[in-house]
């Protein structure tokens, strides 16, 4: 069975940006999967000059949602970095931020301000010049109550934005924040003159390598090369076509027939069906930011008792989920962190494993034997549906009356965001790969201020804030350790498998890349 290799587990949690990213880079792990490649493989694989021109055809299972571009939303992976740029981009090997729309930056010694020097000569697809006013607009837009983003807490910590000239901007912070560059990695610089049309999906304008030529909601969108792109000589492709294909087997059939070149997040078992075909390849993202979990609405009995939640964590067969649902792509875990995270603890990540004896004892102690528990999942996601089947069976073995309850995507997401799911729920999460504060302050399943489980704890909020604002390494390490202990004890979210997003492609596709948030980067992509 494929597994993570982890020869260099980080020994300590570094808090300053430089020390933090060094710790992450030193602790990076590779996901070993047969017939799969990582980003490092991709970058050095092709030889000779890349082929210019052509149209790359992509299929994905769900339509883009332009109104959600300011946070991470999986269907937008094909749009975010192809049409837009961010201020900085993390290097995949070192996780040091590299220049993008910000050419350079200077941080105050006390961590309460940063001055960004912006790239000159950049234009939006409309022809308008990019300036410091666009950075200020992007941040202010993120601060709005109506804008959803997992990094909103960082934007809200920015008290003042100084624009000394059109190409210089200084951000003043209420206090030091350890995940400022996580914000810069996800903050898309959008056209402030067409923001209302962007939210409706009627006009999508950025500074990126491709322009939106057409978008038909529910069907897909077409991109054409931005000949005025600020990076010289790229993109190589003439155009990109993205189609919505809801059924995973249909996506694979399209790839086999040549109708598409690249599939985004096809169901793992369907991807595995072509792993032995030398015309295709399954590329596993090195971000390792796809975690699968079962969580509890702690306002619903008997899930209000943490002994029941712990029993569920002991009962679920993680190994079966990994092998039978995810095709071995990932590793079982009890914590939300990728192995690259400085908060990752190998021993604590192995805390829960299948042990029905322990689980039944906890159910008995809680007086929950025979109680009914709903297992809710998004019916449109085949992977989540298969995980729900396994969870339902395991809870039945535990002595609970488990009832599967599929919901349509819109209903599931609405109830998830409102904290109204009626029991257990199966879903996935990201944000375990970069700074740990981003997960506990922003990722919705774990947000210490408001989360889908309705878990409310002053101790949790305090630890999350300590991790976010810590300026001393020892203080941060102490907060991370205590936070892991709290997550294992409370089990309002039970992580099951730490996995990765995948890109299933024809081997004609060369130079495929992505950001550390898994947004497709097609700057150097070609069709051989």
C-alpha positions as CSV (number, residue, x, y, z in Angstrom):
1,X,0.0,0.0,0.0
2,X,1.4,3.4,-0.9
3,X,2.4,5.6,2.1
4,X,4.2,8.7,3.1
5,X,7.9,8.6,3.4
6,X,9.0,11.1,6.1
7,X,12.7,11.0,6.6
8,X,12.9,14.5,8.1
9,X,10.1,15.1,10.5
10,X,10.4,18.7,11.9
11,X,11.7,18.7,15.4
12,X,10.4,22.0,16.5
13,X,7.8,24.6,15.6
14,X,9.4,27.8,14.2
15,X,7.4,31.0,14.4
16,X,9.0,33.8,12.6
17,X,8.3,33.6,8.9
18,X,11.8,32.6,7.9
19,X,12.2,30.1,10.6
20,X,8.7,28.7,10.2
21,X,9.1,28.1,6.5
22,X,12.5,26.6,7.0
23,X,11.0,24.1,9.4
24,X,8.2,23.3,7.0
25,X,10.7,22.8,4.1
26,X,12.9,20.6,6.2
27,X,9.9,18.5,7.2
28,X,8.3,18.0,3.8
29,X,7.2,14.5,2.9
30,X,6.7,12.8,-0.4
31,X,3.6,10.8,-1.2
32,X,4.7,7.6,-2.9
33,X,2.0,6.3,-5.2
34,X,2.5,3.8,-8.1
35,X,2.3,5.5,-11.5
36,X,2.1,8.9,-9.9
37,X,4.4,11.8,-9.9
38,X,5.0,14.8,-7.6
39,X,5.7,18.5,-8.5
40,X,9.4,17.8,-8.3
41,X,9.0,15.1,-11.0
42,X,7.0,17.4,-13.2
43,X,9.4,20.3,-13.2
44,X,12.3,18.3,-14.5
45,X,10.6,15.7,-16.6
46,X,10.5,17.1,-20.1
47,X,13.5,17.6,-22.3
48,X,14.0,19.9,-25.2
49,X,12.0,22.9,-26.1
50,X,8.3,22.9,-25.1
51,X,5.7,22.9,-27.8
52,X,3.9,26.2,-28.2
53,X,0.3,26.6,-29.2
54,X,-2.7,24.3,-28.9
55,X,-5.7,24.0,-26.7
56,X,-5.6,22.2,-23.4
57,X,-8.9,20.5,-22.6
58,X,-9.7,19.9,-18.9
59,X,-12.7,18.2,-17.2
60,X,-13.8,18.7,-13.6
61,X,-16.8,17.4,-11.7
62,X,-18.3,20.7,-10.5
63,X,-18.8,24.2,-12.0
64,X,-16.7,27.1,-10.9
65,X,-18.2,29.6,-8.4
66,X,-16.7,33.1,-9.0
67,X,-18.3,34.5,-5.9
68,X,-16.2,32.2,-3.8
69,X,-12.8,33.1,-5.4
70,X,-11.6,34.8,-2.3
71,X,-11.3,31.6,-0.3
72,X,-10.3,28.1,-1.3
73,X,-13.1,26.3,-3.2
74,X,-12.0,23.2,-5.1
75,X,-14.0,23.9,-8.4
76,X,-12.1,27.2,-8.7
77,X,-8.7,25.4,-8.9
78,X,-8.7,25.7,-12.7
79,X,-9.7,29.4,-12.7
80,X,-7.8,31.1,-9.8
81,X,-4.2,31.0,-11.0
82,X,-4.9,30.9,-14.8
83,X,-6.8,34.2,-14.8
84,X,-5.5,35.9,-11.7
85,X,-2.2,36.5,-9.8
86,X,-1.4,36.8,-6.2
87,X,1.2,39.0,-4.4
88,X,3.6,36.1,-3.7
89,X,3.8,32.4,-4.4
90,X,5.4,29.7,-2.1
91,X,8.4,27.8,-3.4
92,X,7.3,24.1,-3.3
93,X,10.7,22.8,-2.0
94,X,11.6,25.5,0.6
95,X,8.2,27.1,1.2
96,X,9.9,30.5,1.0
97,X,7.6,33.1,-0.6
98,X,8.7,34.1,-4.1
99,X,7.8,37.4,-5.9
100,X,4.8,37.6,-8.0
101,X,2.9,40.9,-8.2
102,X,5.0,42.0,-5.3
103,X,8.6,42.2,-6.5
104,X,10.1,42.6,-3.0
105,X,9.1,43.4,0.6
106,X,10.5,44.7,3.9
107,X,9.2,43.6,7.2
108,X,9.4,45.6,10.4
109,X,11.5,44.0,13.1
110,X,8.5,43.9,15.5
111,X,6.4,42.2,12.9
112,X,3.7,44.8,12.9
113,X,4.1,46.2,9.4
114,X,5.3,45.1,5.9
115,X,6.1,47.3,2.9
116,X,5.6,45.7,-0.5
117,X,7.2,47.0,-3.7
118,X,4.8,46.1,-6.6
119,X,5.7,45.0,-10.1
120,X,5.5,47.7,-12.7
121,X,4.2,47.2,-16.2
122,X,1.4,44.8,-15.2
123,X,-2.0,45.4,-16.7
124,X,-5.4,43.8,-16.2
125,X,-7.1,42.1,-19.1
126,X,-9.1,45.3,-19.6
127,X,-5.9,47.2,-20.3
128,X,-5.9,49.1,-17.0
129,X,-2.6,49.3,-15.1
130,X,-2.2,47.4,-11.9
131,X,-1.3,49.7,-8.9
132,X,-1.2,49.8,-5.1
133,X,-4.9,50.8,-5.1
134,X,-5.7,47.3,-6.4
135,X,-3.9,45.7,-3.4
136,X,-5.8,47.9,-1.0
137,X,-9.1,47.1,-2.7
138,X,-8.4,43.3,-2.5
139,X,-7.7,43.5,1.2
140,X,-10.6,45.8,2.0
141,X,-12.9,43.5,0.0
142,X,-11.7,40.5,2.0
143,X,-12.6,42.4,5.2
144,X,-16.3,42.7,4.2
145,X,-18.8,40.7,6.1
146,X,-20.2,39.5,2.8
147,X,-16.9,38.0,1.6
148,X,-16.1,34.5,2.7
149,X,-12.4,33.5,3.1
150,X,-10.4,31.3,5.3
151,X,-7.8,34.0,5.6
152,X,-10.3,36.8,6.6
153,X,-8.8,36.8,10.1
154,X,-5.5,38.0,8.7
155,X,-7.1,40.8,6.6
156,X,-9.0,41.9,9.7
157,X,-5.7,42.2,11.6
158,X,-4.5,44.8,9.0
159,X,-5.4,48.1,10.7
160,X,-4.1,50.6,8.0
161,X,-3.0,50.5,4.4
162,X,-0.6,53.2,3.2
163,X,-0.1,53.8,-0.5
164,X,3.0,56.0,-0.7
165,X,2.9,55.7,-4.5
166,X,1.3,53.6,-7.2
167,X,3.9,50.8,-6.8
168,X,4.4,50.8,-3.0
169,X,2.0,49.7,-0.3
170,X,2.6,49.4,3.5
171,X,0.4,47.2,5.6
172,X,0.1,48.0,9.4
173,X,-0.9,45.1,11.6
174,X,-2.7,45.2,15.0
175,X,-0.2,42.6,16.2
176,X,2.3,40.2,14.6
177,X,0.7,37.4,12.6
178,X,2.5,34.2,11.8
179,X,0.5,33.4,8.6
180,X,0.7,36.7,6.7
181,X,2.2,35.1,3.6
182,X,-0.6,32.5,3.6
183,X,-2.8,35.4,3.0
184,X,-0.6,36.7,0.2
185,X,-0.7,33.2,-1.4
186,X,-4.5,33.1,-1.6
187,X,-5.4,36.8,-2.1
188,X,-6.4,37.1,-5.8
189,X,-5.9,40.5,-7.2
190,X,-9.1,41.2,-9.0
191,X,-10.3,44.2,-11.1
192,X,-12.0,46.6,-8.8
193,X,-13.8,48.2,-11.6
194,X,-15.7,45.0,-12.4
195,X,-16.1,43.4,-9.0
196,X,-19.9,43.3,-9.2
197,X,-19.8,41.5,-12.6
198,X,-17.1,39.1,-11.2
199,X,-19.4,38.0,-8.3
200,X,-22.1,37.3,-10.9
201,X,-19.7,35.5,-13.2
202,X,-20.6,37.8,-16.1
203,X,-17.1,39.5,-16.3
204,X,-14.0,37.8,-14.9
205,X,-10.9,40.0,-15.2
206,X,-7.5,39.5,-13.7
207,X,-3.8,40.0,-14.6
208,X,-3.1,36.3,-15.2
209,X,-1.7,34.4,-18.2
210,X,-5.2,33.7,-19.7
211,X,-8.3,35.8,-20.3
212,X,-11.8,34.4,-20.0
213,X,-13.3,34.2,-23.5
214,X,-16.6,32.6,-22.5
215,X,-18.3,31.2,-19.5
216,X,-21.5,29.2,-19.5
217,X,-22.7,28.4,-16.0
218,X,-23.1,24.7,-15.4
219,X,-21.2,23.8,-18.6
220,X,-17.7,25.2,-18.4
221,X,-15.5,28.1,-19.6
222,X,-13.0,28.9,-22.3
223,X,-9.7,30.8,-21.8
224,X,-7.5,32.4,-24.4
225,X,-3.8,33.4,-24.1
226,X,-3.2,36.9,-22.6
227,X,-0.6,38.3,-25.1
228,X,0.1,41.2,-22.7
229,X,1.0,38.9,-19.8
230,X,3.8,40.4,-17.6
231,X,5.8,37.2,-17.7
232,X,7.6,37.2,-21.1
233,X,7.3,34.2,-23.3
234,X,4.4,32.6,-21.5
235,X,1.8,31.1,-21.5
236,X,2.7,28.5,-24.2
237,X,-0.8,27.4,-24.8
238,X,-3.2,29.2,-27.2
239,X,-6.3,28.4,-25.1
240,X,-7.8,26.3,-22.4
241,X,-11.2,24.7,-22.3
242,X,-12.7,23.5,-19.0
243,X,-15.8,21.3,-19.1
244,X,-18.1,20.2,-16.2
245,X,-18.5,16.4,-16.3
246,X,-20.4,15.4,-13.2
247,X,-19.8,11.6,-13.4
248,X,-16.2,10.5,-12.6
249,X,-16.3,7.4,-15.0
250,X,-17.4,9.7,-17.8
251,X,-14.4,11.9,-17.1
252,X,-12.1,8.9,-17.5
253,X,-13.8,7.8,-20.7
254,X,-13.3,11.3,-22.1
255,X,-9.6,11.1,-21.2
256,X,-9.2,7.7,-22.8
257,X,-10.9,8.8,-26.0
258,X,-8.8,12.0,-26.3
259,X,-11.7,14.3,-25.7
260,X,-9.8,15.8,-22.7
261,X,-6.2,16.0,-21.7
262,X,-6.5,16.6,-18.0
263,X,-8.9,15.6,-15.2
264,X,-9.0,17.5,-11.9
265,X,-9.8,15.5,-8.8
266,X,-11.3,12.5,-10.5
267,X,-12.5,9.9,-8.0
268,X,-9.3,8.0,-6.8
269,X,-10.6,4.5,-7.7
270,X,-11.4,5.7,-11.2
271,X,-8.0,7.3,-11.5
272,X,-6.5,4.0,-10.4
273,X,-8.2,2.3,-13.3
274,X,-5.7,3.8,-15.8
275,X,-2.6,3.7,-13.7
276,X,-1.1,0.9,-15.7
277,X,-1.8,2.5,-19.1
278,X,1.4,4.1,-20.3
279,X,-0.5,6.8,-22.2
280,X,-1.7,8.4,-18.9
281,X,-0.4,9.4,-15.5
282,X,-1.9,10.3,-12.1
283,X,0.0,13.3,-10.6
284,X,-0.3,13.7,-6.9
285,X,0.0,17.2,-5.5
286,X,2.9,17.8,-3.2
287,X,0.7,20.2,-1.1
288,X,-0.9,17.2,0.7
289,X,-3.8,19.5,1.6
290,X,-6.8,17.2,1.2
291,X,-7.9,15.8,4.5
292,X,-11.0,13.5,4.9
293,X,-12.9,13.6,8.2
294,X,-16.0,12.7,10.1
295,X,-17.3,15.5,12.3
296,X,-20.0,15.9,14.9
297,X,-22.6,18.6,15.5
298,X,-22.1,18.7,19.2
299,X,-25.5,20.2,19.8
300,X,-27.1,16.9,18.6
301,X,-27.4,14.1,21.1
302,X,-25.7,11.7,21.8
303,X,-22.8,13.6,20.0
304,X,-22.8,16.3,22.7
305,X,-20.9,13.7,24.9
306,X,-17.2,13.6,23.9
307,X,-17.0,10.0,25.0
308,X,-19.3,9.2,22.1
309,X,-17.2,11.2,19.7
310,X,-14.1,9.4,21.0
311,X,-15.8,6.1,20.5
312,X,-16.5,7.0,16.9
313,X,-12.9,7.9,16.4
314,X,-11.9,4.4,17.8
315,X,-14.5,2.6,15.7
316,X,-13.9,4.0,12.2
317,X,-11.7,1.8,10.0
318,X,-9.3,4.4,8.5
319,X,-7.1,1.8,6.8
320,X,-10.2,0.5,4.9
321,X,-11.1,4.0,3.8
322,X,-7.5,4.6,2.6
323,X,-7.3,1.4,0.6
324,X,-10.9,0.9,-0.7
325,X,-12.0,4.5,-1.2
326,X,-8.8,6.6,-1.8
327,X,-6.8,4.0,-3.7
328,X,-3.9,4.2,-1.2
329,X,-3.3,7.9,-1.9
330,X,-2.5,9.3,1.5
331,X,-1.9,8.1,5.1
332,X,-4.2,7.4,8.0
333,X,-4.1,10.1,10.7
334,X,-5.8,11.4,13.8
335,X,-4.7,15.0,13.3
336,X,-5.5,17.6,10.6
337,X,-1.9,18.4,9.6
338,X,0.0,17.4,6.6
339,X,3.4,15.9,7.6
340,X,5.0,19.1,6.2
341,X,3.3,21.2,8.9
342,X,5.4,22.3,11.9
343,X,2.4,21.3,14.1
344,X,2.5,17.7,12.9
345,X,3.3,15.2,15.6
346,X,3.9,11.6,14.4
347,X,3.0,10.0,17.7
348,X,-0.2,12.0,18.2
349,X,-1.2,11.5,14.6
350,X,-1.3,7.8,15.3
351,X,-3.4,8.2,18.5
352,X,-6.7,6.7,17.1
353,X,-6.9,3.4,15.3
354,X,-9.7,0.8,15.0
355,X,-10.3,-0.7,18.4
356,X,-13.9,-1.8,18.9
357,X,-13.3,-2.9,22.5
358,X,-12.3,0.6,23.6
359,X,-15.1,2.1,21.5
360,X,-17.8,-0.1,23.0
361,X,-16.6,0.7,26.5
362,X,-16.9,4.4,25.9
363,X,-20.4,4.0,24.4
364,X,-21.5,2.0,27.5
365,X,-20.0,4.6,29.9
366,X,-21.9,7.3,28.0
367,X,-25.2,5.3,28.1
368,X,-25.4,5.7,24.3
369,X,-26.0,2.1,23.3
370,X,-28.7,1.8,20.6
371,X,-28.9,5.5,20.1
372,X,-29.7,6.8,16.6
373,X,-27.0,8.8,14.8
374,X,-27.4,10.3,11.3
375,X,-24.4,10.2,8.9
376,X,-24.8,13.1,6.5
377,X,-22.8,13.5,3.3
378,X,-22.9,15.4,0.0
379,X,-24.6,13.1,-2.5
380,X,-22.8,14.6,-5.4
381,X,-19.3,13.5,-4.1
382,X,-18.7,9.9,-4.8
383,X,-15.7,9.7,-2.5
384,X,-17.6,11.1,0.5
385,X,-20.5,8.8,-0.2
386,X,-18.2,5.7,-0.1
387,X,-16.6,7.0,3.2
388,X,-20.1,7.4,4.6
389,X,-20.9,3.8,3.8
390,X,-17.9,2.6,5.8
391,X,-18.6,4.9,8.7
392,X,-22.2,3.8,8.8
393,X,-21.2,0.1,8.9
394,X,-18.5,0.8,11.6
395,X,-21.0,2.6,13.8
396,X,-23.5,-0.3,13.5
397,X,-20.7,-2.6,14.7
398,X,-20.3,-0.2,17.6
399,X,-23.9,-0.6,18.7
400,X,-25.3,2.7,17.4
401,X,-28.2,2.9,15.0
402,X,-26.5,4.7,12.1
403,X,-28.6,6.2,9.4
404,X,-27.1,7.5,6.2
405,X,-28.6,10.8,5.0
406,X,-27.4,12.1,1.6
407,X,-28.0,15.7,0.8
408,X,-27.8,17.6,-2.5
409,X,-24.7,19.8,-2.7
410,X,-26.4,23.1,-2.1
411,X,-28.3,21.8,0.9
412,X,-25.2,20.2,2.4
413,X,-23.1,23.3,2.1
414,X,-25.9,25.6,3.4
415,X,-26.4,23.4,6.5
416,X,-22.6,23.0,6.9
417,X,-22.0,26.8,6.9
418,X,-25.0,27.3,9.3
419,X,-23.9,24.6,11.7
420,X,-27.2,22.8,11.2
421,X,-26.2,19.4,9.9
422,X,-28.3,16.9,12.0
423,X,-25.6,14.6,13.4
424,X,-22.3,13.3,12.0
425,X,-21.1,14.6,8.7
426,X,-18.5,13.4,6.2
427,X,-16.4,16.0,4.3
428,X,-12.9,17.1,3.3
429,X,-10.7,20.0,4.4
430,X,-7.6,21.7,3.4
431,X,-5.2,24.2,5.1
432,X,-3.2,21.5,7.0
433,X,-0.1,22.1,4.9
434,X,1.0,25.7,5.6
435,X,1.0,27.6,8.8
436,X,-1.1,25.9,11.5
437,X,-2.8,29.1,12.5
438,X,-4.5,29.3,9.1
439,X,-6.4,26.1,9.9
440,X,-7.5,26.8,13.4
441,X,-8.3,30.5,12.7
442,X,-9.9,30.1,9.2
443,X,-10.7,26.6,8.0
444,X,-14.4,26.2,8.7
445,X,-14.4,22.7,10.3
446,X,-11.8,23.9,12.8
447,X,-12.3,27.7,13.1
448,X,-12.0,28.4,16.9
449,X,-14.4,31.3,16.6
450,X,-17.2,29.6,14.7
451,X,-17.2,26.1,13.2
452,X,-19.6,23.7,11.6
453,X,-19.6,21.5,14.7
454,X,-20.8,24.3,17.0
455,X,-17.9,23.4,19.2
456,X,-17.4,26.4,21.5
457,X,-14.4,26.6,23.8
458,X,-12.6,29.5,25.4
459,X,-9.5,27.2,25.8
460,X,-9.6,26.4,22.1
461,X,-9.9,30.1,21.1
462,X,-7.0,31.0,23.5
463,X,-4.7,28.3,22.0
464,X,-5.6,29.3,18.4
465,X,-4.8,33.0,19.2
466,X,-1.5,32.0,20.9
467,X,-0.4,30.0,17.9
468,X,-1.4,32.9,15.6
469,X,0.3,35.7,17.5
470,X,3.2,33.9,19.1
471,X,6.6,35.6,18.6
472,X,8.7,33.1,20.5
473,X,9.4,29.6,19.2
474,X,8.9,28.0,22.6
475,X,5.6,29.7,23.1
476,X,4.4,28.5,19.7
477,X,5.6,24.9,20.3
478,X,3.7,24.9,23.6
479,X,0.5,26.1,22.0
480,X,0.7,23.6,19.1
481,X,1.3,20.7,21.5
482,X,-1.7,21.8,23.7
483,X,-3.8,22.3,20.6
484,X,-3.2,18.8,19.4
485,X,-4.1,17.4,22.8
486,X,-7.3,19.3,22.8
487,X,-8.3,18.2,19.3
488,X,-7.6,14.5,20.2
489,X,-9.6,14.8,23.4
490,X,-12.7,16.7,22.1
491,X,-13.0,14.9,18.7
492,X,-15.5,17.4,17.3
493,X,-13.6,16.6,14.1
494,X,-12.1,13.2,13.7
495,X,-9.6,13.2,10.9
496,X,-9.3,9.9,9.0
497,X,-6.9,10.2,6.1
498,X,-4.5,12.9,5.0
499,X,-4.5,12.8,1.3
500,X,-3.8,15.0,-1.8
501,X,-5.5,16.5,-4.7
502,X,-4.7,14.7,-8.0
503,X,-4.3,15.6,-11.6
504,X,-5.0,12.7,-14.0
505,X,-3.6,13.5,-17.4
506,X,-2.5,12.4,-20.8
507,X,1.3,12.2,-21.0
508,X,1.1,14.6,-23.9
509,X,0.6,17.3,-21.2
510,X,4.0,18.6,-20.1
511,X,5.0,21.3,-17.6
512,X,2.0,21.0,-15.4
513,X,2.3,23.0,-12.1
514,X,0.2,24.3,-9.3
515,X,0.4,26.5,-6.2
516,X,0.6,25.4,-2.6
517,X,-3.2,25.9,-2.5
518,X,-3.5,23.5,-5.6
519,X,-4.5,26.3,-8.0
520,X,-3.5,25.1,-11.5
521,X,-0.4,27.1,-12.8
522,X,-0.3,26.7,-16.6
523,X,2.4,29.2,-17.3
524,X,4.8,26.6,-18.7
525,X,2.2,23.9,-19.7
526,X,2.3,22.5,-23.2
527,X,0.7,19.7,-25.2
528,X,3.4,17.5,-26.7
